[in-house]
Amino acid sequence: GMPAVPPPVLAPRRPTRQIRVGKVAVGGGAPVSVQSMTTTKTTDINATLQQIAELTAAGCDIVRVAVPSQDDADVLPIIAKKSQLPVIADIHFQPKYVFAAIDAGCAAVRVNPGNIRAFDDQVKQIAQAATDAGVSIRIGVNAGSLDKRLLAKYGAPTPEALVESALWEASLFEEHGFRDFKISVKHHDPVVMVRAYEQLSEACDYPLHLGVTEAGPAFQGTIKSSVAFGALLAKGIGDTIRVSLSAPPVEEVKVGIKILESLNLRPRKLEIVSCPSCGRAQVDVYTLADEVTKGLEGMTVPLRVAVMGCVVNGPGEAREADLGVASGNGKGQIFVRGEVVKTVPESEIVATLIEEANRLAAELPPS
Ligand code: SF4
């Protein structure tokens, strides 16, 4: 058949260097990857691997684990070996854990310039060990732990301060010829965060890891991250993303994937087109949309399903979708690929949509 036309995007991706985080390429035109971080004690190997398996199933690309103690460093070889995802060791304060993580087979190490003054005299050895092992490094600047020197200079974690911290840390490694970085400059305020990444993107061509730090509980954090990532990705800025939520990490991954799907940076899978309902609705749209969403959770093929409350926009949207229902007078007209295939009583709408969706899905190749 005809070659598929790629869906439109808001901007071409900014050119960046490409690095590898294990099997995942980051930057240089690689698809924007989604990452998260485990919330288990890293030393609880089974719980950590279980959470990584859940993240894998949810579509996560890269996972980070905290390494606050020697006990955590000691279990990294097992975690790195058994994880289905490339593992990034998250390290503050202790340079020796950086070497442990590299030796353990971690794909990358995250260091925070604000918390690693003691690293300065070991940068050369770290650069050498990382190069030898093919390990990349994330320079992860965070407003809450900005280098004291820069906090004094700027008076607050401003975009300029965050960027200067990151580039200063990068320069220490560059002196030893090491450039396999990705960089983050996180702030809890989306406006400051967006400005910081814009400036960073102008100042270097390292791949950028986007994050709004301490974004809050699921509702607020989802909105803050979506708005901030959207503003940046709409300018082509961002190579890998982490949505930070005070919620289970699988939720972070779902939000991250939906952000990328919304911007056509990842193929859309299940998409529910449902109306907000209004005084014209002749069925309970909220319940219908919820039940169809739940019934189709985990769908791995691109499928647009329209759930519409009346005949004003219902037939139009239902016809444009792969599958849809236009409701009215206690009945639902079921559309498949633009044609009415049957009319069912309201009580059978959900079951009929799910059945038809599964039938259509079985005909499509997985994306
Ligand atoms: Fe209201 Fe009908 Fe539009 Fe739904 S489709 S919002 S019920 S007019």
Residues whose N, C-alpha, C, O or C-beta is under 5 A from the ligand:
A	BS01	SF4	C275 P276 S277 C278 R280 A281 M308 G309 C310 V311 V312 N313 G314
